[in-house]
Amino acid sequence: MNNFELIKAVRARKPLWDKSTWDKVDVVTREELWIEVATRMDVPSFVKSEVRGKNADIQGGIMGTSC
């Protein structure tokens, strides 16, 4: 897959770009979509694991926060 095709495929994923769907798409779903993009780009696995870790921290921070 070349860069043009990858960008086209990513743009087709509304949850990643459309702010109106952010409240309907959970962090895990977004993480899975980004992992798929990284896989198509042949990103090293250690980068993918860092993404998972950061998303877990973000989700923990959001869920652990009280207003």
Residue frames relative to the residue before (quaternion, step in Angstrom):
aa qw qx qy qz dx dy dz
M 1.0000 0.0000 0.0000 0.0000 0.00 0.00 0.00
N 0.2973 -0.7538 0.5544 0.1897 3.57 -0.80 0.95
N 0.7236 -0.4587 0.2952 0.4230 3.58 -1.28 0.25
F 0.6286 0.5422 -0.3407 0.4413 3.58 0.98 -0.81
E 0.6739 0.4881 -0.2931 0.4709 3.58 0.90 -0.93
L 0.6397 0.5290 -0.3239 0.4539 3.57 1.01 -0.81
I 0.6564 0.5009 -0.3093 0.4717 3.58 0.90 -0.90
K 0.6393 0.5238 -0.3198 0.4634 3.57 0.98 -0.83
A 0.6645 0.4998 -0.2997 0.4679 3.60 0.97 -0.86
V 0.6563 0.5046 -0.3118 0.4662 3.59 0.98 -0.80
R 0.6582 0.5120 -0.3144 0.4537 3.59 0.93 -0.82
A 0.6107 0.5587 -0.3498 0.4389 3.58 1.15 -0.55
R 0.6232 0.5355 -0.3298 0.4648 3.59 1.26 -0.35
K 0.2913 -0.8058 0.4921 0.1537 3.58 0.01 1.27
P 0.6460 0.5459 -0.3652 0.3889 3.67 0.80 -0.78
L 0.6529 0.5202 -0.3271 0.4428 3.60 1.09 -0.55
W 0.8139 0.3059 -0.1220 0.4786 3.56 0.97 -0.76
D 0.6937 0.4874 -0.2747 0.4537 3.58 1.06 -0.66
K 0.3522 -0.7737 0.4894 0.1944 3.59 -0.35 1.24
S 0.5999 0.5826 -0.3675 0.4071 3.59 1.11 -0.51
T 0.7095 0.4270 -0.2695 0.4916 3.62 1.18 -0.34
W 0.4197 0.7409 -0.4577 0.2557 3.62 1.20 -0.10
D 0.6745 0.4857 -0.3112 0.4607 3.59 0.99 -0.67
K 0.6850 0.4772 -0.2758 0.4764 3.59 1.24 -0.35
V 0.7074 0.4040 -0.2468 0.5249 3.60 1.23 -0.32
D 0.3156 -0.7782 0.5121 0.1803 3.55 -0.63 1.09
V 0.7088 -0.4741 0.3256 0.4085 3.56 -1.30 0.35
V 0.6396 0.5384 -0.3336 0.4356 3.59 0.94 -0.83
T 0.6476 0.5129 -0.3210 0.4631 3.58 0.94 -0.83
R 0.6482 0.5043 -0.3177 0.4740 3.59 0.94 -0.86
E 0.6313 0.5400 -0.3272 0.4503 3.57 0.98 -0.88
E 0.6598 0.5084 -0.3077 0.4599 3.59 0.90 -0.91
L 0.6501 0.5091 -0.3229 0.4625 3.59 0.97 -0.79
W 0.6710 0.4834 -0.3055 0.4720 3.61 0.94 -0.83
I 0.6087 0.5314 -0.3535 0.4713 3.61 1.07 -0.67
E 0.6288 0.5277 -0.3327 0.4642 3.59 1.01 -0.77
V 0.6416 0.5080 -0.3193 0.4778 3.58 0.97 -0.85
A 0.6604 0.5097 -0.3071 0.4581 3.58 0.90 -0.92
T 0.6353 0.5287 -0.3268 0.4584 3.57 1.02 -0.78
R 0.6646 0.4971 -0.3064 0.4661 3.57 0.95 -0.83
M 0.6889 0.4502 -0.2748 0.4972 3.56 1.15 -0.59
D 0.3912 -0.7340 0.4592 0.3119 3.61 1.32 -0.07
V 0.1902 0.7803 -0.5590 0.2063 3.56 0.91 1.00
P 0.5543 -0.6224 0.4280 0.3496 3.62 -0.94 0.81
S 0.6032 -0.6130 0.3781 0.3427 3.58 -1.06 0.76
F 0.6102 0.5569 -0.3798 0.4163 3.63 1.03 -0.58
V 0.6107 0.5280 -0.3558 0.4708 3.61 1.12 -0.55
K 0.6359 0.5289 -0.3272 0.4570 3.58 0.98 -0.84
S 0.6626 0.5003 -0.3161 0.4591 3.60 0.96 -0.82
E 0.6146 0.5316 -0.3506 0.4655 3.61 1.09 -0.63
V 0.6172 0.5328 -0.3426 0.4666 3.59 1.03 -0.76
R 0.6468 0.5118 -0.3241 0.4633 3.58 0.92 -0.87
G 0.6680 0.5130 -0.3015 0.4469 3.59 0.91 -0.88
K 0.6677 0.4934 -0.3040 0.4672 3.57 0.92 -0.87
N 0.6510 0.5043 -0.3238 0.4658 3.59 0.98 -0.77
A 0.6210 0.5261 -0.3452 0.4673 3.59 1.05 -0.68
D 0.6381 0.5174 -0.3225 0.4702 3.59 1.01 -0.80
I 0.6542 0.5111 -0.3098 0.4635 3.57 0.95 -0.90
Q 0.6762 0.4858 -0.2989 0.4663 3.56 0.86 -0.96
G 0.6438 0.5157 -0.3230 0.4639 3.60 0.97 -0.79
G 0.6524 0.5187 -0.3086 0.4584 3.56 1.02 -0.79
I 0.6644 0.4913 -0.2995 0.4770 3.55 0.99 -0.83
M 0.7110 0.4566 -0.2663 0.4638 3.55 0.84 -0.98
G 0.7034 0.4696 -0.2692 0.4607 3.58 1.08 -0.67
T 0.5953 0.5821 -0.3556 0.4246 3.58 1.26 -0.14
S 0.1057 -0.7792 0.6131 0.0761 3.56 -0.94 0.83
C 0.3316 -0.7559 0.5369 0.1746 3.54 -1.07 0.79
